[in-house]
């Protein structure tokens, strides 16, 4: 999968999605940090016993911290082994941050 998925491009997708939703009048009273990870689904893992657990190609895991304390996390799956649906997964995850606040 990572022969197709370039981390720099995913970083840009995340930054662009955040920038589109950034509120100019937001308070600046603390530091929010967004960490995210991309995992490839190991379909050969013997622990995966159902067909459903082998359907997705991987997932993005986002963790938000505010002033050093984790307050929100979300996982967004993607199905395409070449990562063609990662932009939609990023958009969904970032949108979930905005609706949760």
N, C-alpha and C positions, 0 to 999 in steps of 0.2 A: 504494500500500500504506500509506503513512504517513498517509493520511487516516483509516485505520481503526486503525492501531497507535499507541497513545499511549505515549511513552517513559517517562512517570511511572508508568504501570501496569506496564510491564515491569520498571522499577527495583524496584517493590514486590514483584513476583513473585520476582525474584532475592533480595531481602533476606529475604522470607518463607521461601524454600526454604533459605537458609543458616541462618536462625534455627531452623528445624525440626530441623536436623542438628547444630547447635552442641553441642559437648561441654563440659559444665561443668567437667570435670577436665582440660581441655586445657592444655598448657604455654603460658606467656606469655613465650617467650624470643626472640621476633622479630616482625616485622610482615609479615603476609600481605596483599597487595593483589590484588583481583580487578577487572580491567578487562574490559569486554565491549563489543562493537559489534554492531549490527544492520545487515545488508546486504540490500538488495533485489536479487534476481536480475534482471539485464538480459537478458531473453530475446531481444532484438533484436541483441545483441552478435554481430558476424560471427565471432568466435572460438569461439562455441558451435556446434559442428557436429553434435552428437548429440542425439537426442530426449531422452535421459536428462538431459542438462545443462540442458534447458529445463523439466523437470518441477517443480522446487521453486520456491517463491515467494521464498525468501530463506534466510538463515542467521544464527545468532548465533555469534560467535567470542569465546570466553572465554580470557583470559590471566592466569595467576597468577604473582605475583612474591613472593619471600621475601627480606626485607632488601635489596630493590632488584635481585635477580637472578631472571630468568624461569626457572621450573622446570616449568611445566605449561601446556598449552593444549589446547583442544578446540573443535570446531566442531559445532553442532547445526542441522541443516536444518529448515525448516518448509515445508509445502506449501500452506497456505491463504493466499490473497492478502489476506484480512482479518485474518490473524494469529491465527485461532481456535485453532491448534495450538501457538502459542508457549509457553503454560504447560507443555505436555508436553516441549517442547524444553529449556526452562529446567530442569525437574526432572531430565531425563536428564543434562544437563551438570553440574549440581551433584552429582548422585549419582556421576558419574564421578570427581569430585574426591575424594569420600569413599572410594571403593573403591581409588583410586590411592595413597592415603597409607598 
